[in-house]
Amino acid sequence: MQLSEALAKHGCKITFVHTEFSQKRANKASGGLDKLKELGINVVTLPDGLEAEDDRSENMKVIESIKTNMPPLLPKLIHDINALDVDNNITCILVTMNMGWAWQVAQTFGIKGALLWTSSASSLAACYCIPSLIHHGIIDSEGVPTKKQEIQLSPNMPMMNPADLPWTGLGKAFFPLIAKEMETLESGEWWLCNSTCDLEDGALAMCPKFLPIGPLMESESNKSSFWEEDSTCLYWLDQQPPQSVVYVSFGSLAIVEPNQFKELARGLDVLNRPFLWVVRPTNDNKVNNAYPDEFHGRKGKIVNWVPQRKILNHPAIACFISHCGWNSTIEAVCNGIPFLCWPFFTDQFVNRSYICDVWKVGLNLDKDENGLILKGEIRKKVDQLLANEDIKARSLKLKELTINNSAKGGQSSKNLENFINWAKQ
């Protein structure tokens, strides 16, 4: 949606395709489509093929249903859109991961296709390297690491454990899906990345298709949010001293296990600092975990969902306890916020490597022998991070470098304009 808004500002005519289910959720959370229409973005829907009562948190089930049910419906949608404005027919279809089938439909119409990669460019580089990783025996044909070792995908990328590759931890069914998707997308000319060369120069140099156009941060709407945002936290932040609040959020997918949830609650309680903690509801709007009996939370505020970019831009925020998802990482970097890293899966481990080892704008939260991050570890690392003036200075410098890329005349801005000129032809 952020890319759609950026393209619309450059005069592109945008049609954004949602699933019917997702659009209903987004409408409920954000209150309609009027703002998008004002920006020149038309939203249309296609059914995902599932029943209303089906659990859409089962990602593989949703992906397979979409791949089965949507391809026959897209040609009619393209015909209908083109019929509405014969002088402005569709010239390019942008797809995300798992939507390569739409690219194939576009090719039958002679329409150009491009990929928007919404995770880090380093995770795209890892997926791009799948044939090479198999060839060199680093992973087997099912994506499983063959042995314990450290690898480097390119000379200017951090060392990584093959067990931290983006598909590990997702289940065996996802690896062949990713490998097939990369083959499908190979014919596209551009793979757009919400990143910059200042952040991931080694990864972006691996393939001439990789085009950094980030950071995508200028969205004027919250139409990509699936939960209603609690804006009361902004008024609460206004009452807190500058750089005093510890912000905690693990994004839209990660689930904290009950024992770890209790330990996190205890850790926030003993900080003796104000905290803002996002405890996301489940799809049925219930909270999975119970707070420990001794948890008071007097110094903090707990909410279901927040306008995160506004939170991270608030002067009261001191640091971000984060899952290191790429959107959250970009948003924090663009606001000069230091990190405490708590990755769960996919690209979050390699993002942590960049945060802690390459950019050096955060610290890692270490687990104990039972796999728990204990309250003492949380308190110790918060104190270390907030006392480290070098990390604060590097965070502000990285903010400046990153934002300058999307300013007029910046490299990402130029790349986006070049892409638009190609897409319009």
Secondary structure, DSSP 8 states (H G I E B T S, - for coil): -HHHHHHHHTT--EEEEEEHHHHHHHHHHH--SHHHHHHTEEEEEE--S--TTS-TT-HHHHHHHHHHHSTTTHHHHHHHHHHH-TTS---EEEE-TT-HHHHHHHHHTT-EEEEEE-S-HHHHHHHHTHHHHHHTTSB-TTS-BSSS--B-SSTTS--B-GGGSTTTTS-TTHHHHHHHHHHHHTT-SEEEES--HHHHHHHHTT-TTEEE----------TT-SS---THHHHHHHTS-TT-EEEEE-TTT----HHHHHHHHHHHHTT-S-EEEE----TTS-------TT---TTEEEES---HHHHHTSTTEEEEEE---HHHHHHHHTTT--EEE---STTHHHHHHIIIIIS--EEE----TTS---HHHHHHHHHHHHH-HHHHHHHHHHHHHHHHHHSTTSHHHHHHHHHHHHHH-
